[in-house]
Amino acid sequence: MSVTVAEEGNRRKGDMSPDEVEQCVLDIKSWFQRNSKILDDIDNASSGDFQSFQKSSEVDMPSTLRFLLSECNGGIWLIEKKLLSVREIIDTTCTYSSSRKWRSDMIPFAIDGQGGDTLLVYLDDSGEIYEWDEDSGLGDNRIA
């Protein structure tokens, strides 16, 4: 997972280590716990949740997303997109998999908070994140 720390100046080189990814997820969770009640009603994803995903999906869930969901199973906000729970990821994949613009290597993990159908999707083959919507399909700009 490549990360840009600053637009100008002291740019990070290389990927985050697994320990840095875990610390980042824990920092995000901690921030939401301190500043919002949003996580009060959200359970962590269970091994059964991940087994259900595996049975319903053609792709493996990336370890970073799996760790995030194991700490907060949906409900937090990633800019203006709401993180989906494992169950919502399964349901969203089922909803959009019949679209001509859907690809089997995509994992939807966040949805437009304004009730729209714009998703953030992880591409299994490249590990990149893009926006996707039913009208336009996969966006041109990689988000991460």
N, C-alpha and C positions, 0 to 999 in steps of 0.2 A: 504494500500500500504506500504509494508515493504521497508525500505531503509537502505543501509549500507553506512555510511559516510566515514569510513576509514577501509582499509584492516587490519591494525595493530593498536593496542592501543585502543583508545577511541571510541569504537563502539556504535552506536545508538541502543537503545532498544525500541521496539514497533513501531507502525505504525505512519505515518504522520497524523496530524489533517487536516481536510478540509481547514482550514485557511493556513496551511503550504503548502499544495498542490497548492492552488491558488497563494500564494506568489511565489512559485517555478516557476509556469507557467508564471507569470508576469515578473519574473527575466529573464527567457529564452527569452521571447518576447522582453524585453527591450534590452538585449544583441544583438539580431539580428537587432533591430532598430538602435542601435549605431554603429554596426560593419559591416553592410551589407545593401544593398538596396533590399534584397530578399522579404521583407514584404511590400514594396511600392505598389506592384501590387496584393497583396493578401487581399481579404476581409475576414471579420469574418464570420463564419458559421451562418446562420439565423435559426430561428425557423422552417421555411419551409424546410430547409436542413435536420434538425433533424427529422421532420415529415416524409420526404421521406425515410430516413433511417429506421425509425420505421415500416413503411409500407412494406419495402422490406426485413426486417430481422426477424429472429425467436428469437433474443436475444435483451436485452436492452443494450444500450451503457453505459459503466461505466461513472460515474459522472466526474472522472478525465479526461478522454479522451474528454468528451463532453465540459468541461471547456477549455481544450487546444484548441480544434477546434473552440470554440466560440471566442477565442482570436486571433488565427492564423489558418485559414482553409487550412492547408497543406503548403508545400513548404519549411519548415525549416528542418534542418538535425539533425538527432539523430545518432551520430557517422557517419557510412557510409550508413545509411538508410534515405530516404526522407519521411517525414510525408505526408500521403495522405489527400486530402480534403474529406469531407463527400461524395461528388459525386463520387470521386475515390474509396472510401471504398465500396460504393454500386456496382460500376462497377467491381471492383476487386473480390468482393464476387461472383457476377454473373459469372465472367470468370472462377473462380476456383471451384465453387460449384459442377460441374460435375465430378471433379477428385475423384477417389476412396479414395484418402488420405485426402480429405477435410472433416472437421467435422462441423456440423451446429452450434456448440457453439463457433466457432472462429470468431473474428472480425479482419480483416487485417487492420493495421493502418499505416504501413510504408513499403517501398519497397527498394530493393537493388539499390543504386544509380549508379551502373555500368551497368544498363540495364538488369540485371538478374531477375530471378523470385523468389528470396529469400525474404520472407515477415517476418515482425514481426507481430505476432498475439496475441491477447488477448483472453484467454479462459474464457468464461462467467461463467462456473461452479466453477472454482477455483480462478479466478482473477489473474492468472499468465500469464507471457509473454514468448513466445517461438519463435524461428525461424521456418519457414515452407517453404518447396519448393515442387514443383510438383513431383520431382523424389523420394525424401526421405520422404516426409510428415513432420510430426511434429518432431522437433529435440529432442534429449535426454536431453539437458541442458536447464534448466529454466534460462531466462535472468533476469527476475525481478519478 
